[in-house]
Amino acid sequence: MITQQQQATPFTETKAEPTPIAKTTDYPKKTITLFRDEPLLLDSGHLLNNVRVMYHAYGQPSTHVTLILHALTGDSAAHNWWPQMVGEGKALDPSREYLICSNVLGGCSGSSSSKELNLPTGSLTLRDMVRVQYELLRVLGVKRVTLIGGSMGGMQAYAWLTTFPDVIDRAVIIAAPARHSPWAIGLNTAARNAISLSPGGEGLKVARQIAMLSYRSPQSLEQTQRGASPRTPHRPAVSTYLEHQGQKLADRFCEESYVTLTAAMDNFQLSDADLHAVKVPVLVVGIDSDQLYPAWEIRQHAEQLGNAAYWELQSPHGHDAFLMDGEALSQQVKAWLAR
């Protein structure tokens, strides 16, 4: 049900010149400080100055960019966590288009973190994060944007579509709802409670274990974690797998950001009227085995959009299939973006 693309107004003009970015496979990270003069007004009413943003840019600078929006514990290095999608010949090809991915406001991978911001829990929203991304693109001289994101990245795309629709050419939303369900909120509540009861890293490990069970499916764990652990034969493989995943996250992420970002996701609740008003062409992707955001939920939200197509990825690996089974997804997204 793709319809003719709507005309939209460009970003506000800026005198800033985009930073030259060499064509390279090293993809160096960059840091910029925004809102030096005029503060960022958050939905909560708080004001922020000197917001630091870490980002990666791929390809040659252009006034049109494809903005890659990362998931909850992701970062700006999209080529590392989404190698099936980012690279020459793939759906997101830096030899063909200008790509940017930035670490979200409140994250802990180079941008101003939750610990630095020191805001009350629940006072940072996905729209606040999107306003920072908008300002980053404006300063870099971008006027038009294509969006793509999975999970929390897809929810950010929904926030873009309902906040800055006039600068968006099209969007790809993967395994992401337009509003968090009681099921998803409940899982995040349990994770945050684990962190609250055991701060200092141990609770974050348990929070990650809870999350990993929702990111995979029973079929996926049956295929990959059946039987005894290869490293600790007297223990079930799934037990050591979850503990390993918890430790990995605790080594690279901070609990303040985990609490802040999950609360922002839980508070994101678009109405059907909000979705009906979106006229930008959108490809919405569901995953048939997704336990966190079931395919029926993703499709239901897609049907409320004014100009959307829906496609379902077939995979046994649950929510994480958009990261694990990337070849079919990449082909589908590449074909849709080429329309």
PAMI-981007 format. One line per 2 residues: number of its first residue (from 0); their letters; for each residue z, x, y of C-alpha. Coordinates in steps of 0.5 Angstrom, whole numbers. Each point is the difference from the previous one (the first is absolute). Layout:
! PAMI-981007
NUM	a	Z/X/Y ~ ...
END
This chain:
! PAMI-981007
0	mi	0/0/0 ~ -2/6/5
2	tq	-2/-3/6 ~ -3/3/6
4	qq	4/5/4 ~ 3/-2/6
6	qa	-1/4/7 ~ 7/3/3
8	tp	2/4/6 ~ 1/7/-1
10	ft	7/4/1 ~ 2/1/7
12	et	-4/6/3 ~ 4/7/0
14	ka	-1/6/4 ~ 2/4/-6
16	ep	-5/4/-4 ~ 1/0/-8
18	tp	2/7/-3 ~ -6/3/-3
20	ia	1/0/-8 ~ -4/5/-4
22	kt	-3/-2/-6 ~ 4/3/-6
24	td	3/-2/-6 ~ 7/3/2
26	yp	1/-6/4 ~ 6/3/4
28	kk	5/-5/3 ~ 1/-1/7
30	ti	6/-3/5 ~ -1/-3/6
32	tl	6/-3/5 ~ -2/-7/3
34	fr	4/-5/5 ~ 2/6/4
36	de	-1/-4/7 ~ 0/-7/-2
38	pl	5/-2/-6 ~ -2/-4/-6
40	ll	3/-7/0 ~ 3/-2/-7
42	ds	0/-7/-3 ~ 7/1/0
44	gh	0/1/8 ~ 2/8/-1
46	ll	-4/5/4 ~ -2/6/-3
48	nn	-3/6/4 ~ -3/7/-3
50	vr	-2/-3/-7 ~ -3/6/-4
52	vm	-5/-2/-5 ~ -3/4/-6
54	yh	-7/-1/-2 ~ -6/3/-4
56	ay	-7/-1/3 ~ -6/1/-5
58	gq	-7/1/2 ~ -3/0/7
60	ps	3/-4/6 ~ -3/-6/2
62	th	1/-6/4 ~ 1/-4/-7
64	vt	5/2/-5 ~ 2/-3/-7
66	li	8/0/1 ~ 3/1/-7
68	lh	7/-3/0 ~ 5/3/-5
70	al	5/-4/-5 ~ 7/0/1
72	tg	2/7/-2 ~ -7/3/1
74	ds	-2/5/6 ~ -6/2/4
76	aa	-3/4/-5 ~ -4/-5/-3
78	hn	-5/5/-4 ~ 6/2/-4
80	ww	3/-7/-2 ~ -7/-4/0
82	pq	-5/6/-3 ~ -4/-6/-4
84	mv	-1/-3/7 ~ -1/6/5
86	ge	-5/5/0 ~ -7/2/0
88	gk	-4/-6/-4 ~ 6/-4/-1
90	al	1/-7/4 ~ 3/4/6
92	dp	-4/6/1 ~ 2/5/6
94	sr	-8/2/0 ~ -2/-7/2
96	ey	6/-3/4 ~ 6/2/4
98	li	6/-1/-4 ~ 7/0/3
100	cs	7/-1/-4 ~ 7/0/4
102	nv	7/0/-2 ~ 3/-6/2
104	lg	5/-1/5 ~ 7/1/-3
106	gc	-3/4/-6 ~ 3/6/-2
108	sg	-7/4/-1 ~ -1/3/7
110	ss	0/-6/5 ~ 7/-2/4
112	ss	4/-2/-6 ~ 5/-5/-1
114	ke	6/5/0 ~ -3/2/7
116	ln	-1/-7/3 ~ 7/-2/-2
118	lp	-2/-8/1 ~ 4/-5/-4
120	tg	-2/-2/-6 ~ -6/-5/0
122	sl	-2/1/7 ~ -6/4/-2
124	tl	-6/-4/-2 ~ -7/1/-3
126	rd	-3/-2/7 ~ 4/5/3
128	mv	-3/5/-4 ~ -7/-3/1
130	rv	1/1/8 ~ 1/7/-1
132	qy	-6/1/-5 ~ -4/-4/6
134	el	3/5/5 ~ -2/6/-4
136	lr	-7/-2/-1 ~ -1/-2/8
138	vl	2/7/2 ~ -5/3/-5
140	gv	-5/-4/3 ~ -1/-5/-6
142	kr	-3/-7/2 ~ -2/-3/-6
144	vt	4/0/-7 ~ -1/-2/-7
146	li	7/0/-4 ~ 1/1/-7
148	gg	7/0/-3 ~ 4/-2/-7
150	sm	7/-3/-1 ~ 4/2/7
152	gg	-7/2/2 ~ -3/-6/-1
154	mq	6/-4/4 ~ -2/5/6
156	ay	-7/-2/-1 ~ 2/-8/1
158	aw	5/2/6 ~ -6/4/3
160	lt	-5/-7/-1 ~ 5/-4/3
162	tf	2/5/6 ~ -6/3/2
164	pd	-6/-4/-3 ~ -5/2/6
166	vi	-1/7/-2 ~ 0/-1/-8
168	dr	-7/0/-3 ~ 2/-1/-7
170	av	6/1/-5 ~ 2/1/-7
172	ii	7/-2/-2 ~ 2/2/-7
174	aa	5/-3/-4 ~ 4/-2/6
176	pa	3/-7/2 ~ 0/-3/7
178	rh	7/-2/-1 ~ 5/3/-4
180	sp	3/-5/-6 ~ 7/-1/-2
182	wa	-2/4/-6 ~ -2/6/4
184	ig	6/-1/5 ~ 5/0/-6
186	ln	-3/6/-3 ~ 1/4/7
188	ta	7/-3/1 ~ 2/3/-7
190	ar	-3/7/2 ~ 4/0/7
192	na	6/-2/-3 ~ 0/5/-5
194	is	-1/5/6 ~ 6/-3/3
196	ls	4/1/-6 ~ -2/7/-1
198	pg	-2/3/6 ~ -2/8/0
200	ge	-6/-1/-4 ~ 3/-3/-7
202	gl	-2/-7/3 ~ -7/2/2
204	kv	-1/2/-7 ~ 2/-7/-3
206	ar	-4/-3/5 ~ -6/3/-2
208	qi	1/-1/-7 ~ 1/-8/2
210	am	-7/1/4 ~ -3/4/-6
212	ls	1/-6/-5 ~ -4/-5/5
214	yr	-5/5/1 ~ -2/0/-7
216	sp	-1/-5/-5 ~ 3/-1/-7
218	qs	-7/2/-3 ~ 0/6/4
220	le	6/2/-2 ~ -1/-2/-7
222	qt	-6/5/0 ~ 3/6/4
224	qr	7/0/-2 ~ 1/-3/-7
226	ga	5/4/-4 ~ 4/6/1
228	sp	0/5/6 ~ -5/6/-2
230	rt	5/4/4 ~ 7/-3/-2
232	ph	-2/-3/-7 ~ 7/-4/-1
234	rp	-1/-4/6 ~ -6/-5/1
236	av	-6/2/4 ~ 1/-6/5
238	st	7/3/2 ~ -2/7/2
240	yl	-6/-3/3 ~ 4/-4/5
242	eh	5/6/1 ~ -6/5/1
244	qg	-3/-5/5 ~ 7/-1/4
246	qk	1/7/1 ~ -7/1/2
248	la	1/-5/6 ~ 7/3/2
250	dr	-3/7/0 ~ -5/-2/6
252	fc	2/-7/3 ~ 6/-2/4
254	ee	4/-6/-1 ~ 0/-2/7
256	sy	-7/-1/0 ~ 0/-4/-7
258	vt	5/-5/3 ~ -4/-1/7
260	lt	-7/0/-3 ~ 2/-5/-6
262	aa	3/-4/5 ~ -6/-1/4
264	md	-4/-2/-6 ~ 5/-5/-1
266	nf	0/-3/7 ~ -8/0/0
268	ql	-1/-8/-1 ~ -7/-2/3
270	sd	-1/-7/0 ~ -7/-4/-3
272	ad	-1/-1/7 ~ 0/7/2
274	lh	-5/1/-6 ~ -5/-5/2
276	av	-1/3/7 ~ -2/7/-3
278	kv	-8/0/0 ~ -1/7/-1
280	pv	-3/1/-7 ~ 5/2/-5
282	lv	-1/2/-7 ~ 7/-1/-4
284	vg	1/3/-7 ~ 5/-3/-5
286	id	2/4/-6 ~ 0/-5/-7
288	sd	7/4/-2 ~ 4/1/6
290	ql	7/-3/-1 ~ 2/2/7
292	yp	-6/-4/4 ~ -3/-4/-5
294	aw	-7/-1/0 ~ 1/-8/1
296	ei	4/2/6 ~ -5/5/3
298	rq	-6/-5/-1 ~ 4/-6/3
300	ha	1/4/7 ~ -7/2/0
302	eq	-3/-7/-1 ~ 4/-2/7
304	lg	-4/6/4 ~ -6/-3/4
306	na	-5/5/-3 ~ 2/4/-6
308	ay	-2/2/-7 ~ 4/1/-6
310	we	-1/4/-6 ~ 5/2/-6
312	lq	1/7/-3 ~ 1/-1/-7
314	sp	5/5/-3 ~ 7/1/-4
316	hg	3/4/5 ~ 3/-5/4
318	hd	1/1/8 ~ -1/7/0
320	af	-7/-1/-3 ~ -3/1/7
322	lm	2/7/-1 ~ -1/1/-7
324	dg	-6/-4/-2 ~ -4/3/6
326	ea	-7/0/-2 ~ -2/-7/-1
328	ls	4/-2/7 ~ -4/6/3
330	qq	-7/-3/-2 ~ 2/-7/2
332	vk	3/2/7 ~ -6/5/1
334	aw	-5/-6/-1 ~ 4/-5/4
336	la	0/5/6 ~ -7/2/-1
338	r	-2/-8/1
END
